[in-house]
């Protein structure tokens, strides 16, 4: 494992590690190495340790590695910011530890970045053989999401890209200077919806949001998400409310909270709902109660969610 750094590597790939699945993490690292080699790109892996033992043996030989130690579990957005602060390349890719690049991806990101300067570029996220459309649409209400999902088409432009409403933080590529100018992530978000907030701020600042069809990314999904953990659901609810409160105002945000409460309560009425799912849905309601009618609240404390 080579921890040395080139003064001007082509792309810095930021991966946040928090008790990540070792198999998925190794797959992620290997995909970065293969894509860099296949695309003729010099890549440096910036691994932000947000908690848990690091598996150095999973880093492919020859892949440049920089480890950034965070002061504990600071949340996804804050950890990404630490990684971007350590970047020296002109371009950065933020990549989930449970995601894997297909070989042409890094080259496709760079080519699209040259065609659409100052853009935030999203990978073409694939999960279970289907495009993750939620990574490209933006919404405040559940009914709005359903309509947009139904209208979504996987079609790309003749140049293989597509202008979208949102880019996913699971595979987000941009010029390092652009990301730093945008923040990049608002650290008031603990986990989830940081990318929606960043996308809205980028659009308002005139930065195009583009999905790159040739930058395919296989997304496995995290173990915590699969288990429907209360922390995941509380963070999702908190993030959704925080985005709407920041960008749509207090009235719209309160209406969103009402809808979220109704949808969650209806779900709790299901007679065969598993106990783990019931606890997770109640965690959503805890997040709503914490906001109540407020315009803003302090950052979510993950230790308070059980």
N, C-alpha and C positions, 0 to 999 in steps of 0.2 A: 504494500500500500504506500503510495507516494503522497506525502502531505506537502510537498513543495508547491510553489505557485509561480505561474508565468505572470509577468507584470501586466500583460494585456491578453488574457484568455478570451476566446470568442464568446462563450456563453457561461454565465454562472447559474447553476441549477440549485435552487433553495428548497430543501426538504426539511420539514419539521417532524422530529421524532418524539413521540410520547407513548411509551409502551407499545410501539408498533409491532404488528405481527411480523416475526422474523422472516418468514417465507415471502410475504408480500414486499417487505422492505428490500430483501435481496433481489427480488424480481424487478423492483423499481430501479435499484442501482445498476443492475445488469442492462436494463433497457436504455438507461442514460449512456452507458459506455458503448453499447452497440449503435445507438443513434448518432453519437458523436463520431464514431469511426466511419459509419456508413455515409454520413453527411459531410465528412471532411471538416468537422468542427472541433476546435479545442474547447473542451468543457471542464469546468471545475465544479465539483459537488460541494455545496455549502450545507452541512448538516447541522441544524439547530437542535440541540438536545434539550427538550422541554421536560424530560423526565424518563427514567428507565435506563436499563443497561444498554450500552451501544454494542452492536455486533460487528466489530471491525473486519472480521473474516468474511463478511458478506459484501464488502466493497471490492469490485473487480480490480485485478492488478492493472496498473497504468492509469486508473481513473484518479485524477487529482482530487484531494480531499482536504477540506477545512472544517473543523468542528468548532461550533460556537456554543458555549455553555450558557444557558439562560439561568436566571436565579430562581428556578422552580418552574411550576406549570403556569406560565404567564399568559396562556391563551394562544390560539392559532395566529391571530393577526399580529399581536405583539412579537411573537416568535419570528414570523416572517419578516417583520421590520428589522429585527436583529440581523437576520440573514442578508437582507438587502443592504443594510449599513456596512456589512463586511464585503460586499461585492466590489470587484475591481474591473469586471468586464463591461463592455458597452451595453450588453443585453443581459437580461435576467429572465429565467423561467422559474416560476413557483410551481412546484409539483407535489401532489399528495403522495404520502408514502405507500398508499394502496393503489397507485396508478402506475402504468407502464407505457412508455413511448414505443410506437412502432418505429422501425429504423429510419424512415425519411423525415421524421417529425422535426428535429432541430433544424435541418436544412430548409424545410417548408416554412417554419416560423421566421427564419432569417429572410427568406425570399419575400414573404408576405409583408414583413416589416419594411423592406425597401420599397415595395409597391404602395404601401399605405403608411407614410411616415407619421410618427407621433401617436400611433394607434395602440390600444390595448388589444392583444390578440389572444383568443381562446383556442385551446386544442379541440379537436373533434372527438368529444367524449363518448365512448361506447361502453355500455354496461349490459351484460347478458345478451349481446348481439344487437342491441337497439341504441339509438342516439339518445343521450340524456338531455331531453329538450328543456328540462328545468334549468339547465346551465346557461340558457340563452334567452329565456323570457323573464320579464320583470313584472311583479304584481304586488298588490297590497292586500287583496282580499282573496279568499279561497275560490269564490265563484269566478273572479277574474282569471285566476290561474287555470281553472278548468276550461274556460273559453279559449284562452291562448294556447293551451296544450292541444285542444281539438283542432285549432286552426293551423298548428305548426306543420310545416313541410320540411323534409330533409334535403330539399333541393339547394344546390350551390350555384353561384354564378359561373359564367364561362371561364373565369379566371380561378375557379376553385375556392373562392372565399365568399363570405356572406356577412353583411352588416346585421348586427343583432342588437338587442336591448341590453344584454348583460353578458359578461364573460365570467366563467367559473374560476374560482380560486384554486380549483383542483389541477388546472394546467393553464397558467396565466403567463403570457410572454409579453415583454415590452422593453423599450430602451430603459436602461437603469436611471438615466436622468429624468425621464418622464415619470417613472414610479416615485422617485424621491420628491419630485415637485408636487405630486399629488398626495404625498403623506408617508407611505402609500396607504396602509390600512389604519382605520380609526381604532385605537386600542380600547375604546369603551365597549367594543364587541368582544366577548370572550371566545365564542366559537359559533360559527354560522352567520351568514348574511353580511360578513365583511365585504365580500365581493359585490353584493348588490349595492351597498353603500358606495364603494369605490367606483363602480360602474356609473352610478348616477352623478357622482361628482366629476368623473371624467367627461361624461356627455355634456354636462353644464359648462365645462372648461373648453369644449370644442374638440375633444379627442375622439376619433372614431373607435367603435367597438366592433371587432371583426372576428368571426369564427373561421378557422383555417382547415379546410377539408382534408388536405394532405397531412396535416399534423394530427394523426389519429392517436388516441390515448385509450388504452383499455383500463377501465375503472372497476376494481373489485368490490369496493364498499368496505367500510371499516367494521370491525367486530362489534364495537359499541353501537353502531347504527343498526346492525343486524339484530342485536338483542333488545332493541327498543328501550334503551336505558333512560331513566328519568333525567339525568344530566343533559343528554342529547336533546330531549324534548323541551326541557326548560330553556336551554340555550337557543334552540330554534325559535321558540316563542318570544324570548327576550330580544333576539336579533331582529325578528320580523317587526316587532313593535318599535324598536329603536330606529330602524330604517324609515318607517312611515312617519314617525314623530319628527325625524330630522328633515324629511324632504316633502312631506305632504301637509304638515301642520297638525295642530292639536285636535281639531274637529274630526278630520278624516281618521286620525290615529285612534281616537276614542271609538268611532264606528267600527274600526278594524278589531279593537279589543272586544267589542260586543259580539261581532261575528265569530271571532276565535273562541269566545266562551261558549256560544251556542253550539258550534261545530264540535267542540270538545265534549260538552255535556251530552249531546246526542250520541257520540261515540261511546260514552260511559254507560249508556242504557243497553248496549248490546249484551244479551244474557250470557253468551259464551266467551266473553272477553277474558283473555289470559290475565292472571294476576300481575305479571310484569308489565303488560300493556296498560293495565288499569293504573298502576303506580306512575307510569310515564305520562299518561294523560293528565293525571292529577298534578304532576309537576308543571305542565303547561298552565293550569289554572293558578298555581302558585306564582308563576311569572306574571300573569295578568293582574293578580291581586297586588303584587308588588308595585306595578305601575299605576294601578287605579286610574285616576283622571289626571295624573301628573304629566307635565310636558317633557320631563326627563327624570331619570333616576341614576344612582351610581352604578358603576360596572357590576355585573353579576358576580357573586361570590360562589364559585363551584363547591366550596366546602359546606355551603348552607343547603345544598340540594342532596336529598337522600332517596 
